[in-house]
């Protein structure tokens, strides 16, 4: 079976960019252009949505322990907002109910450690280290010359 259609209502999508399941069978969909995460039961019944997101793309659920949800967000790169703190590309760590626990790289985009350009893929290893795959040179810059070095993957090592 399948579910969803184009739109902005519950169970509707505007670029279902990524999908993950938790250990209890809930289905999480990164609904990128609607700026939200939608949560469904295993039969496709809409349960809830998480808002306060900035174009969610990457999605990973750590099914061990407390089931943390890691979301790569593109940020809101529109006019003056493109360099605003709190709207930039980031990785958000949430609990399984959608409560924000931490945000990494929440400032303007950049290539320094802990900064992001366009986090599209997120994963966690057995040590709790976070891996972020990025689309570093996107269509918005297609007419500019790329820098000599473009980062595609970043590893954030867990401390403590």
MIVOMAR-450699 format. One record per atom (N, C-alpha, C): residue number from 1; atom name; y, z, x. Coordinates in steps of 0.05 Angstrom, whole numbers, plus 5000, padded with zeros to 4 digits. Example, Ala and Ser with C-alpha at 12.3 -4.5 7.8 and 13.67 -1.06 7.14 Angstrom:
2
  nr atom    y    z    x
   1    N 4886 5156 5264
   1   CA 4910 5156 5246
   1    C 4934 5156 5264
   2    N 4955 5142 5257
   2   CA 4979 5143 5273
   2    C 5001 5157 5258
END
This chain:
160
  nr atom    y    z    x
   1    N 4976 5000 5017
   1   CA 5000 5000 5000
   1    C 5025 5000 5018
   2    N 5047 4996 5006
   2   CA 5073 4996 5021
   2    C 5094 5007 5003
   3    N 5117 5013 5014
   3   CA 5139 5023 4998
   3    C 5166 5016 5012
   4    N 5187 5019 4997
   4   CA 5214 5014 5007
   4    C 5224 4986 5001
   5    N 5250 4985 4999
   5   CA 5264 4960 4995
   5    C 5292 4963 5007
   6    N 5306 4942 5009
   6   CA 5333 4942 5020
   6    C 5352 4958 5002
   7    N 5369 4974 5015
   7   CA 5388 4990 4999
   7    C 5396 5016 5012
   8    N 5410 5033 4997
   8   CA 5419 5058 5008
   8    C 5409 5083 4993
   9    N 5393 5079 4972
   9   CA 5382 5101 4957
   9    C 5357 5113 4970
  10    N 5347 5135 4958
  10   CA 5322 5147 4968
  10    C 5300 5126 4968
  11    N 5285 5123 4990
  11   CA 5263 5104 4992
  11    C 5273 5076 4997
  12    N 5299 5072 5000
  12   CA 5309 5046 5008
  12    C 5319 5047 5037
  13    N 5319 5024 5050
  13   CA 5325 5024 5079
  13    C 5345 5002 5086
  14    N 5360 5007 5107
  14   CA 5377 4987 5120
  14    C 5370 4988 5149
  15    N 5349 4975 5157
  15   CA 5337 4974 5183
  15    C 5320 5000 5188
  16    N 5296 4999 5179
  16   CA 5276 5020 5185
  16    C 5268 5016 5214
  17    N 5282 5030 5232
  17   CA 5281 5024 5261
  17    C 5257 5037 5275
  18    N 5247 5059 5265
  18   CA 5225 5073 5277
  18    C 5211 5090 5257
  19    N 5186 5097 5263
  19   CA 5170 5113 5244
  19    C 5152 5132 5260
  20    N 5147 5156 5250
  20   CA 5129 5175 5262
  20    C 5117 5192 5240
  21    N 5095 5205 5247
  21   CA 5082 5224 5229
  21    C 5079 5251 5243
  22    N 5079 5272 5227
  22   CA 5073 5298 5239
  22    C 5044 5306 5234
  23    N 5036 5329 5244
  23   CA 5008 5336 5242
  23    C 4998 5342 5214
  24    N 5017 5345 5195
  24   CA 5010 5350 5167
  24    C 5011 5325 5150
  25    N 5016 5302 5163
  25   CA 5016 5277 5149
  25    C 5042 5267 5137
  26    N 5064 5282 5141
  26   CA 5090 5273 5131
  26    C 5099 5249 5148
  27    N 5113 5231 5135
  27   CA 5122 5206 5148
  27    C 5152 5207 5151
  28    N 5162 5202 5175
  28   CA 5190 5203 5181
  28    C 5199 5175 5189
  29    N 5221 5166 5176
  29   CA 5231 5139 5181
  29    C 5260 5140 5191
  30    N 5265 5129 5214
  30   CA 5293 5127 5224
  30    C 5306 5103 5210
  31    N 5322 5109 5190
  31   CA 5336 5089 5174
  31    C 5363 5084 5187
  32    N 5363 5067 5208
  32   CA 5385 5064 5226
  32    C 5413 5059 5214
  33    N 5415 5038 5199
  33   CA 5442 5030 5189
  33    C 5451 5047 5165
  34    N 5433 5063 5153
  34   CA 5441 5082 5133
  34    C 5447 5109 5146
  35    N 5445 5111 5172
  35   CA 5453 5135 5188
  35    C 5437 5160 5179
  36    N 5411 5157 5175
  36   CA 5395 5180 5166
  36    C 5366 5177 5174
  37    N 5352 5199 5170
  37   CA 5323 5200 5172
  37    C 5313 5205 5144
  38    N 5293 5190 5135
  38   CA 5280 5195 5109
  38    C 5252 5206 5114
  39    N 5244 5225 5097
  39   CA 5218 5238 5099
  39    C 5202 5233 5074
  40    N 5177 5225 5077
  40   CA 5159 5218 5055
  40    C 5133 5232 5058
  41    N 5119 5236 5036
  41   CA 5091 5246 5038
  41    C 5074 5222 5046
  42    N 5048 5227 5051
  42   CA 5030 5206 5061
  42    C 5025 5184 5041
  43    N 5033 5189 5016
  43   CA 5031 5168 4995
  43    C 5057 5153 4990
  44    N 5077 5158 5006
  44   CA 5102 5144 5004
  44    C 5122 5156 4985
  45    N 5116 5180 4975
  45   CA 5135 5193 4956
  45    C 5158 5205 4972
  46    N 5183 5198 4965
  46   CA 5206 5208 4979
  46    C 5207 5239 4976
  47    N 5212 5253 4998
  47   CA 5215 5282 4999
  47    C 5243 5291 5003
  48    N 5255 5280 5025
  48   CA 5283 5289 5032
  48    C 5294 5269 5051
  49    N 5320 5273 5057
  49   CA 5333 5257 5078
  49    C 5349 5276 5096
  50    N 5351 5269 5121
  50   CA 5368 5284 5140
  50    C 5392 5266 5146
  51    N 5416 5277 5142
  51   CA 5440 5262 5149
  51    C 5453 5274 5174
  52    N 5478 5269 5179
  52   CA 5491 5278 5203
  52    C 5478 5265 5227
  53    N 5472 5239 5225
  53   CA 5460 5224 5246
  53    C 5478 5200 5253
  54    N 5475 5190 5277
  54   CA 5491 5167 5286
  54    C 5473 5145 5294
  55    N 5464 5129 5275
  55   CA 5446 5106 5279
  55    C 5420 5114 5293
  56    N 5403 5129 5280
  56   CA 5378 5138 5293
  56    C 5360 5114 5299
  57    N 5350 5113 5323
  57   CA 5332 5091 5332
  57    C 5305 5102 5342
  58    N 5306 5116 5365
  58   CA 5282 5126 5376
  58    C 5272 5150 5361
  59    N 5246 5154 5359
  59   CA 5235 5176 5343
  59    C 5208 5185 5355
  60    N 5206 5211 5360
  60   CA 5181 5222 5371
  60    C 5178 5250 5359
  61    N 5154 5256 5350
  61   CA 5148 5283 5340
  61    C 5127 5295 5358
  62    N 5134 5318 5371
  62   CA 5116 5333 5387
  62    C 5098 5349 5368
  63    N 5073 5342 5366
  63   CA 5055 5354 5346
  63    C 5043 5380 5356
  64    N 5049 5388 5380
  64   CA 5039 5414 5390
  64    C 5059 5436 5383
  65    N 5049 5460 5382
  65   CA 5067 5482 5377
  65    C 5084 5480 5352
  66    N 5110 5481 5356
  66   CA 5129 5483 5334
  66    C 5137 5455 5322
  67    N 5125 5434 5331
  67   CA 5130 5407 5321
  67    C 5160 5400 5322
  68    N 5170 5396 5346
  68   CA 5198 5388 5349
  68    C 5200 5358 5344
  69    N 5223 5350 5332
  69   CA 5229 5322 5327
  69    C 5251 5313 5346
  70    N 5246 5291 5361
  70   CA 5265 5281 5380
  70    C 5275 5254 5370
  71    N 5301 5251 5367
  71   CA 5313 5227 5355
  71    C 5334 5215 5375
  72    N 5329 5190 5383
  72   CA 5349 5176 5399
  72    C 5369 5163 5380
  73    N 5394 5170 5383
  73   CA 5415 5159 5366
  73    C 5434 5141 5381
  74    N 5441 5119 5370
  74   CA 5459 5100 5383
  74    C 5488 5109 5385
  75    N 5496 5125 5366
  75   CA 5524 5133 5365
  75    C 5539 5114 5348
  76    N 5565 5120 5344
  76   CA 5582 5103 5327
  76    C 5601 5089 5345
  77    N 5594 5066 5354
  77   CA 5610 5050 5373
  77    C 5629 5031 5358
  78    N 5647 5043 5343
  78   CA 5666 5027 5328
  78    C 5695 5034 5336
  79    N 5709 5016 5347
  79   CA 5737 5020 5354
  79    C 5742 5045 5370
  80    N 5761 5062 5361
  80   CA 5767 5086 5376
  80    C 5745 5107 5376
  81    N 5726 5105 5358
  81   CA 5703 5124 5358
  81    C 5684 5119 5381
  82    N 5685 5096 5394
  82   CA 5665 5089 5414
  82    C 5666 5108 5438
  83    N 5687 5122 5443
  83   CA 5689 5140 5465
  83    C 5693 5169 5456
  84    N 5688 5175 5431
  84   CA 5693 5202 5420
  84    C 5669 5220 5426
  85    N 5675 5246 5433
  85   CA 5654 5265 5436
  85    C 5642 5272 5408
  86    N 5617 5276 5407
  86   CA 5603 5283 5383
  86    C 5595 5259 5366
  87    N 5602 5235 5375
  87   CA 5595 5211 5361
  87    C 5581 5191 5380
  88    N 5578 5198 5405
  88   CA 5567 5180 5424
  88    C 5537 5178 5424
  89    N 5525 5161 5440
  89   CA 5496 5159 5441
  89    C 5484 5186 5451
  90    N 5462 5194 5439
  90   CA 5451 5220 5445
  90    C 5421 5221 5437
  91    N 5409 5243 5446
  91   CA 5382 5250 5437
  91    C 5385 5277 5422
  92    N 5377 5278 5397
  92   CA 5379 5302 5381
  92    C 5351 5314 5379
  93    N 5349 5340 5383
  93   CA 5323 5355 5380
  93    C 5326 5372 5355
  94    N 5307 5368 5337
  94   CA 5307 5382 5311
  94    C 5281 5396 5306
  95    N 5282 5416 5288
  95   CA 5257 5427 5279
  95    C 5245 5409 5257
  96    N 5222 5415 5248
  96   CA 5208 5398 5229
  96    C 5221 5397 5201
  97    N 5240 5414 5197
  97   CA 5256 5414 5172
  97    C 5282 5400 5174
  98    N 5288 5390 5198
  98   CA 5313 5374 5202
  98    C 5337 5390 5212
  99    N 5332 5415 5219
  99   CA 5354 5432 5231
  99    C 5358 5424 5260
 100    N 5383 5419 5267
 100   CA 5390 5411 5295
 100    C 5387 5435 5313
 101    N 5371 5432 5334
 101   CA 5367 5453 5354
 101    C 5384 5447 5379
 102    N 5387 5422 5386
 102   CA 5402 5414 5410
 102    C 5409 5385 5408
 103    N 5431 5378 5422
 103   CA 5439 5350 5425
 103    C 5444 5345 5454
 104    N 5432 5325 5465
 104   CA 5436 5318 5493
 104    C 5452 5292 5495
 105    N 5471 5291 5514
 105   CA 5487 5267 5518
 105    C 5506 5261 5495
 106    N 5518 5280 5483
 106   CA 5533 5276 5459
 106    C 5561 5265 5464
 107    N 5568 5260 5489
 107   CA 5595 5250 5495
 107    C 5595 5219 5495
 108    N 5616 5208 5507
 108   CA 5617 5179 5509
 108    C 5594 5168 5525
 109    N 5587 5143 5520
 109   CA 5565 5130 5534
 109    C 5570 5130 5564
 110    N 5549 5130 5579
 110   CA 5551 5129 5608
 110    C 5525 5126 5622
 111    N 5525 5123 5648
 111   CA 5500 5119 5663
 111    C 5494 5143 5681
 112    N 5510 5164 5680
 112   CA 5504 5188 5695
 112    C 5480 5203 5683
 113    N 5466 5219 5698
 113   CA 5443 5234 5687
 113    C 5452 5250 5663
 114    N 5436 5248 5641
 114   CA 5443 5262 5616
 114    C 5461 5247 5598
 115    N 5472 5224 5607
 115   CA 5488 5207 5590
 115    C 5470 5184 5581
 116    N 5477 5172 5559
 116   CA 5461 5149 5548
 116    C 5479 5126 5541
 117    N 5467 5103 5540
 117   CA 5480 5078 5531
 117    C 5470 5071 5503
 118    N 5444 5068 5500
 118   CA 5432 5061 5474
 118    C 5403 5070 5473
 119    N 5399 5096 5468
 119   CA 5372 5107 5469
 119    C 5354 5097 5446
 120    N 5336 5079 5453
 120   CA 5318 5067 5432
 120    C 5290 5079 5431
 121    N 5280 5089 5453
 121   CA 5254 5101 5454
 121    C 5254 5129 5465
 122    N 5239 5147 5453
 122   CA 5238 5175 5462
 122    C 5209 5184 5463
 123    N 5201 5199 5484
 123   CA 5175 5210 5485
 123    C 5176 5236 5502
 124    N 5156 5253 5499
 124   CA 5155 5278 5513
 124    C 5127 5280 5527
 125    N 5127 5290 5551
 125   CA 5102 5293 5565
 125    C 5091 5322 5561
 126    N 5069 5328 5573
 126   CA 5056 5354 5570
 126    C 5072 5377 5582
 127    N 5091 5371 5599
 127   CA 5108 5391 5612
 127    C 5134 5396 5596
 128    N 5138 5380 5575
 128   CA 5163 5383 5559
 128    C 5185 5365 5570
 129    N 5180 5349 5590
 129   CA 5200 5331 5600
 129    C 5205 5308 5580
 130    N 5229 5300 5577
 130   CA 5237 5280 5557
 130    C 5241 5253 5571
 131    N 5229 5232 5561
 131   CA 5233 5205 5571
 131    C 5248 5189 5550
 132    N 5269 5175 5559
 132   CA 5286 5160 5541
 132    C 5288 5131 5551
 133    N 5279 5113 5534
 133   CA 5281 5084 5540
 133    C 5307 5074 5527
 134    N 5322 5058 5542
 134   CA 5348 5049 5532
 134    C 5350 5019 5533
 135    N 5366 5009 5514
 135   CA 5375 4981 5515
 135    C 5402 4983 5528
 136    N 5403 4977 5554
 136   CA 5427 4983 5569
 136    C 5449 4962 5568
 137    N 5442 4938 5562
 137   CA 5462 4917 5561
 137    C 5458 4902 5535
 138    N 5473 4910 5515
 138   CA 5469 4900 5488
 138    C 5487 4877 5481
 139    N 5483 4866 5457
 139   CA 5498 4843 5448
 139    C 5528 4848 5448
 140    N 5537 4873 5446
 140   CA 5565 4878 5445
 140    C 5579 4872 5472
 141    N 5563 4869 5493
 141   CA 5573 4863 5519
 141    C 5564 4836 5530
 142    N 5554 4819 5512
 142   CA 5541 4794 5521
 142    C 5559 4775 5536
 143    N 5586 4778 5533
 143   CA 5604 4760 5547
 143    C 5614 4771 5573
 144    N 5607 4796 5579
 144   CA 5616 4809 5604
 144    C 5594 4807 5625
 145    N 5601 4809 5650
 145   CA 5582 4809 5671
 145    C 5569 4837 5672
 146    N 5542 4838 5673
 146   CA 5529 4864 5675
 146    C 5533 4877 5702
 147    N 5532 4903 5703
 147   CA 5534 4917 5729
 147    C 5510 4910 5747
 148    N 5513 4916 5772
 148   CA 5491 4910 5791
 148    C 5465 4925 5784
 149    N 5468 4950 5775
 149   CA 5445 4966 5767
 149    C 5447 4974 5738
 150    N 5426 4969 5723
 150   CA 5425 4976 5695
 150    C 5401 4994 5691
 151    N 5406 5018 5681
 151   CA 5384 5037 5677
 151    C 5370 5031 5651
 152    N 5343 5030 5652
 152   CA 5327 5025 5628
 152    C 5311 5049 5619
 153    N 5306 5068 5637
 153   CA 5290 5091 5631
 153    C 5301 5115 5645
 154    N 5302 5137 5630
 154   CA 5313 5162 5641
 154    C 5293 5185 5635
 155    N 5288 5201 5655
 155   CA 5271 5225 5651
 155    C 5288 5249 5654
 156    N 5287 5266 5633
 156   CA 5301 5292 5633
 156    C 5281 5314 5637
 157    N 5282 5327 5659
 157   CA 5262 5347 5667
 157    C 5269 5374 5654
 158    N 5250 5385 5640
 158   CA 5253 5411 5627
 158    C 5255 5433 5648
 159    N 5274 5451 5644
 159   CA 5277 5474 5663
 159    C 5269 5499 5648
 160    N 5255 5517 5663
 160   CA 5248 5543 5651
 160    C 5224 5544 5636
END
